[in-house]
Amino acid sequence: MLRKVKIGIQSLLMLIILMIIFLPGYTKLQELKDKNRDLEAKIKRLQIENVFLEEELKRLNQDPVYQEKILRDKMGLVRKGEIPIKIVPEER
């Protein structure tokens, strides 16, 4: 009986030692897997955004109507002979 207890204690000590040795590595591995999963999701989002930006660039290079719209809306440009009017809201 004493021998069985001694073997049980030795097994328990070996298990504890193995956990001490391998647990930090296992924890780090899980953290890296989580980080990898997050980065893969970010890559997919950026790839989708890249497709939209490439389409907009294509429109900017090939569509004169879209070019004019962007120049007027975002850059405030006007055609020759037009008079720009800027409406300023009243302060209250």
N, C-alpha and C positions, 0 to 999 in steps of 0.2 A: 504494500500500500504506500509506504514511504517513497518507494522507487517510482511509482506512478505519479505521485505529487511532484517529485523532483523533475521527472520528464515533462510534466505539464507546465511547471514553472519555467523550465528551459525553453519549451516551445513558445510560451508567452513572451519571454525575454527576446527570443529570436524574432518573433512577430513585431514587437515594439521597435527593435533595432532596424528591421527592414522598413518599417513605416517611417522612422526618423530619416533613413537614408533616401527613400524613394518619394516620400510625400512632397517635399519642396519641388522636385523635378516634375512630378505629376501636376501639381498646382500651376507651375510655370507653363507647362504644355497646354493646359486648359485655357489659361489667359491668352496665350499666343493663338490658339484656335479661335477664340472669341474675337480677338483683334483682326485676325485674317478674315473672318466672316464679315465683320464691319467694313473692312477695306474692300472686299469684293462687292458689297452692296454699294459702297461709294463709287467704285469704278463703274458699275452699271448705271448709276444715276448720271455720272459725268459723261458716259458714252451717249446716253439719251440726249443730254444737254448739247453735246457736241454735234449730234445729228441736226438738232434744231438750229444751232448757230451756223452750220454749214448751209442749211437751206436758206437762212436769212442772207448769208453772204452771197449765195447764188442769185437770190432775188435782187440784192443791191447791185450786183454786177450786170444783170441782164434785163431788169425791168425798169424802164425809165419813169413810169408812173409811180412806182414804189420809191424810187430815188427821190423824186420830187416831193412826195409825201414826207419822207424822212427829213429832207432838207428844210421844208417849211415848218414841220411840227417840232423837230428837235433842235434845229440850228437857227430857226427864225429868219431864214432867207426869203426874199421876195423876188418876183420877176421884174425885169426892167419895165419901168413905167408904173408899177404898182406902188401904192402908198401904204406902208405898214401902220396899223392902228393897234395901240396897246391899251387894253381896258384895265384900269387900276381900281380895285374895289375900295369903297369908302371905309375909312376907319371909324369905328364907333367907340 
